[in-house]
């Protein structure tokens, strides 16, 4: 009998709990370095549309790690109760959805702002600052800030990817991809600033529009994937809204074992739950995780296999095996 005071994390393998702790520590460092980038970028914003857009994107970069840490804490501390009988398995998916909506909405607003600047042909200027007794073009400081803003996210993103795959964590995976892709933002920002220096007034807004479009694209892709989980869709892949390979393999394995049944899969956070409709459960002792078709170390993902007997069965109640 399961402990009613147990949390979602308590049911995970010990090695996975350690991985979750490593991911939490990494996200704390992620927040620290992101805050330093926001400060550095904010000091040299000037009138550049590119710098403004890049700064907002860096600020947005705080949303996924903060959402991940809150979700991880709720998973770790949130015991099952009368009000929440299933615990907080899906809180990670909720955080993923909220981060995706914020990302897409901000990307759309920034893209509109950049397009409006191009249409109005507004000419931004980059002046000089007096530093160390000399006048220095502010553009050089902007470029230096963009280069600095590229380095921590690339390192952290590389470290996050394997942890996200091990944890089957879409929120962490999205954050990793955003961090790894920040070099594109930096490169676009540097190009826009150099364009301003060469007198190409449109280069700044064009670079800002490219960054905004990238933010919007990531947000919309994340919304598709996160919404699928919230409406009990078939489990999706980490990096896209396509059905996950593990889900495809599990469905095929269950159909092979129960050929006359209808198989339904859904995802609750990191876990997959399967329903076998139109079939009675087997008479022999049942091991749900023994139905997992992939690597044994990943069988923790299959949390439940439920059997829903046909309508003409003696019992009208579904029988579950965990």
ChimeraX attribute file (.defattr): number of C-alpha atoms within 10 A of each C-alpha:
attribute: neighborCount
match mode: 1-to-1
recipient: residues
	/A:1	3
	/A:2	6
	/A:3	9
	/A:4	13
	/A:5	12
	/A:6	16
	/A:7	21
	/A:8	22
	/A:9	21
	/A:10	15
	/A:11	12
	/A:12	16
	/A:13	12
	/A:14	11
	/A:15	9
	/A:16	16
	/A:17	16
	/A:18	11
	/A:19	16
	/A:20	20
	/A:21	12
	/A:22	14
	/A:23	23
	/A:24	20
	/A:25	12
	/A:26	18
	/A:27	22
	/A:28	15
	/A:29	15
	/A:30	23
	/A:31	17
	/A:32	12
	/A:33	17
	/A:34	21
	/A:35	16
	/A:36	14
	/A:37	23
	/A:38	21
	/A:39	14
	/A:40	19
	/A:41	25
	/A:42	16
	/A:43	12
	/A:44	20
	/A:45	21
	/A:46	18
	/A:47	14
	/A:48	23
	/A:49	25
	/A:50	29
	/A:51	30
	/A:52	19
	/A:53	27
	/A:54	26
	/A:55	21
	/A:56	18
	/A:57	22
	/A:58	22
	/A:59	15
	/A:60	18
	/A:61	23
	/A:62	19
	/A:63	19
	/A:64	26
	/A:65	25
	/A:66	18
	/A:67	21
	/A:68	25
	/A:69	19
	/A:70	16
	/A:71	23
	/A:72	23
	/A:73	15
	/A:74	19
	/A:75	21
	/A:76	18
	/A:77	17
	/A:78	19
	/A:79	20
	/A:80	17
	/A:81	13
	/A:82	8
	/A:83	7
	/A:84	10
	/A:85	10
	/A:86	14
	/A:87	21
	/A:88	24
	/A:89	22
	/A:90	20
	/A:91	20
	/A:92	25
	/A:93	26
	/A:94	19
	/A:95	23
	/A:96	30
	/A:97	25
	/A:98	16
	/A:99	27
	/A:100	26
	/A:101	17
	/A:102	16
	/A:103	24
	/A:104	23
	/A:105	15
	/A:106	19
	/A:107	27
	/A:108	19
	/A:109	13
	/A:110	24
	/A:111	24
	/A:112	15
	/A:113	18
	/A:114	24
	/A:115	17
	/A:116	14
	/A:117	19
	/A:118	18
	/A:119	11
	/A:120	9
	/A:121	12
	/A:122	12
	/A:123	16
	/A:124	18
	/A:125	17
	/A:126	17
	/A:127	13
	/A:128	15
	/A:129	15
	/A:130	10
	/A:131	9
	/A:132	7
	/A:133	7
	/A:134	9
	/A:135	11
	/A:136	14
	/A:137	15
	/A:138	20
	/A:139	23
	/A:140	17
	/A:141	18
	/A:142	25
	/A:143	22
	/A:144	15
	/A:145	23
	/A:146	25
	/A:147	16
	/A:148	16
	/A:149	25
	/A:150	20
	/A:151	17
	/A:152	19
	/A:153	26
	/A:154	18
	/A:155	14
	/A:156	19
	/A:157	23
	/A:158	14
	/A:159	15
	/A:160	23
	/A:161	19
	/A:162	15
	/A:163	20
	/A:164	21
	/A:165	14
	/A:166	13
	/A:167	21
	/A:168	18
	/A:169	21
	/A:170	27
	/A:171	26
	/A:172	28
	/A:173	23
	/A:174	27
	/A:175	27
	/A:176	25
	/A:177	18
	/A:178	22
	/A:179	24
	/A:180	22
	/A:181	16
	/A:182	24
	/A:183	18
	/A:184	14
	/A:185	27
	/A:186	23
	/A:187	16
	/A:188	24
	/A:189	31
	/A:190	24
	/A:191	18
	/A:192	26
	/A:193	28
	/A:194	18
	/A:195	17
	/A:196	21
	/A:197	19
	/A:198	10
	/A:199	13
	/A:200	14
	/A:201	19
	/A:202	18
	/A:203	23
	/A:204	30
	/A:205	31
	/A:206	23
	/A:207	26
	/A:208	27
	/A:209	27
	/A:210	19
	/A:211	27
	/A:212	29
	/A:213	18
	/A:214	19
	/A:215	23
	/A:216	24
	/A:217	16
	/A:218	18
	/A:219	23
	/A:220	17
	/A:221	16
	/A:222	26
	/A:223	21
	/A:224	16
	/A:225	25
	/A:226	27
	/A:227	17
	/A:228	20
	/A:229	21
	/A:230	16
	/A:231	10
	/A:232	14
	/A:233	16
	/A:234	21
	/A:235	26
	/A:236	23
	/A:237	16
	/A:238	20
	/A:239	15
	/A:240	14
	/A:241	17
	/A:242	14
	/A:243	16
	/A:244	16
	/A:245	13
	/A:246	19
	/A:247	23
	/A:248	15
	/A:249	14
	/A:250	21
	/A:251	21
	/A:252	15
	/A:253	16
	/A:254	21
	/A:255	15
	/A:256	11
	/A:257	11
	/A:258	18
	/A:259	12
	/A:260	12
	/A:261	20
	/A:262	15
	/A:263	19
	/A:264	17
	/A:265	18
	/A:266	20
	/A:267	25
	/A:268	19
	/A:269	25
	/A:270	20
	/A:271	21
	/A:272	21
	/A:273	20
	/A:274	22
	/A:275	20
	/A:276	25
	/A:277	19
	/A:278	18
	/A:279	20
	/A:280	18
	/A:281	19
	/A:282	9
	/A:283	6
	/A:284	6
	/A:285	8
	/A:286	14
	/A:287	12
	/A:288	19
	/A:289	18
	/A:290	10
	/A:291	15
	/A:292	21
	/A:293	18
	/A:294	14
	/A:295	8
	/A:296	10
	/A:297	11
	/A:298	16
	/A:299	17
	/A:300	18
	/A:301	20
	/A:302	21
	/A:303	19
	/A:304	18
	/A:305	23
	/A:306	21
	/A:307	22
	/A:308	21
	/A:309	20
	/A:310	15
	/A:311	12
	/A:312	8
	/A:313	12
	/A:314	8
	/A:315	12
	/A:316	11
	/A:317	11
	/A:318	16
	/A:319	14
	/A:320	15
	/A:321	14
	/A:322	12
